[in-house]
């Protein structure tokens, strides 16, 4: 079974924030592949299950705040018996240029609290991650205020091709694996 987890914060107020790009990709996958999403209180997530390219796939959005998302991912991985090499986590990255996309087969957290939580809870760094660049604030804005802010209309327009690529990257990861997806989507922008 493949599992794709999109990170973000729960609640309507955060839905379109910079920090919720991972959850937006899960919503796009659900719509594109007609996978119904439902709240699973036992797994503390919004989750859906479907078949993509003949493979059993779970998609999930933790219903915990970003820095506690590892607890939810560990629950899903344990209860659904997902192997680490079949896990993909999608999230925003402040250290990646705006609208850039990077898929990695494994790695550290680079200060991202959601990834820190997942690595700590799973006890491994050996799972794929898809990072979507949001860039750093250009003003003296606090990082926390920046990541929780919404994109401007111009930024949303500029981000659309990246979000489309992120969706297609997830699909390529399912179909062909991490290496093929990296070859196709880790290009300079």
Order of alpha helices (4+ residues) and beta strands (2+ residues): beta-alpha-beta-beta-beta-alpha-beta-beta-alpha-beta-alpha-alpha-alpha
